[in-house]
Amino acid sequence: GGVEDTVPGRFDMITAVLSVVVLRMEDDPPLREPGSQLIELFVEDMDGQLREFGINDVVVGKHMGRLMSTLGGRMGAYREALKTGDMVALTDAVRRNISLGEAGDAGYVARELRLLADTLAGTDGAALLAGTIAP
């Protein structure tokens, strides 16, 4: 979809996919706790990534706060668009939240996120937890 192959671009796509997965899990009461655990794993991984990039302990917390705020904002932007099926809103959310290169196509990325959301919606909770996603 023309997402920049940079650290910010990769972060943007990870948070987009994570958002779609967690939003699916929020809709299924037995999956809410595992969804929270998934976010906790994301936080742990991002903490480790920041430290690997050489960010020292003193400012890791500040960076983590910004990353979590970013994730929350993006989940909010994607939540409404995915729930209503509004592809214009989803495309706008992608355009605002994903680093696209010159050849980037926000509409394409939005359609792929919608396809993922639809696929996850058609996957039962047990299969989702097992990592088996229906094609």
N, C-alpha and C positions, 0 to 999 in steps of 0.2 A: 503493500500500500504506500510505499514511499516514506515510511517512518525513518527518521534519521538514525543511522547506525552509530550512535554516540551514547555515552552514559545517560544523559537526560532522555534521549529517545527510547532507549531500552527501559529505563525506569517508567516512562510514560506508558509503554505497552504492557509492562508487568502490572502496573496499577490498573490499567484498563481491564485486562483479563481477570485479575484478582477481584476487581469490583463486580464484574459480571457473575463470577462464581459465588462470591459472598452474598450478592443480592438474591441469587437463586436459593442459597441456603437459608436466608432470612425468611423466605416464603414458606418454609417447611419447618414447623416447630421442633421436630426431633433433630434437625440439622443446625439449629441456631447455635448451640454450644460448640459443635465442631467448626462452625463458621468463625466463631470468636477465636477458637484455637488456631485456625488458619491465619487469621490476622496477627495473632501473637507470634507465630512462626515467621511471618513476613517481617515483623518488627525485629525479631532476633537476627534474621538474616541481614536486614539493612544495617543494623548495628555493627555486625561483623564486617560488612562491606565497607562501611565508613572507616572502621579501624584499619582495614586492609589498605585503604586509600591513604592512610597516614594521618587521619584526623585524630587529634589527641583526646584523651578522656575528658578534659575540661569542657570541650565544646560539642562532644558527641550528643549529649542530651539536648542541646539547642537544635542541632541538625535533625535529631529524631523527632522533636516536636514539630518542626516544619514539615518533615516528610509525612507524619501522621495527619497533620492538618491538610496537606495536599491530598492524601488518600481520601480523607473524609469529604472534602469538597468535590472530588471527582466522583465518588460514589453517589453523592447527592445529585450531581449533574446527570450521571448515567441512569440513576434510579427512575426519575420521572420520565425521561425519554423512553426507557425500555418498558416501563409499565404501561404507558399510553400508546406505545407503538409509533410515536411521532418521529419519523426518520429525519425530518428537517431539524428537530431539536437535538437528536442524537448526532447528526452530522455537525451541527454547530458545537456541541459539547466536545466532539473529537477535534474539531478545528481549534478550539480554545485550549485543550488539555493535552494534545499530542504533538510532539515536535515533528512536523512534516518537512521533508526536503523540498526542493524546487519541483520535483515531479510527484510530490505527495498528493494523494487523493483521499480527502476526508470522507467522501461518500463511500468509497470502497472500504475503508477501515470501519466505518459505521455499519455497513452491510455485514461485514464479517463478525463484528461484535453482536449484531442482531441475530445472525445465524448461530453463533455460540450460545446466546441466551435461549434461543428456541430449542437448540439441541439439549441444553441442560434442563430446560423445562420438561422435555420429554423423557428425561432420565430419572428413574425412581431413586429415592434417597439412598437406599442400600447400595445400589450400583454406583451412585455418585461417590459415596464414602469409600467404596472399594477401588475407585479410580477407573471404573468401567463406564465410559460415556457412549451412549447410543449414537451411531452414525446418522 
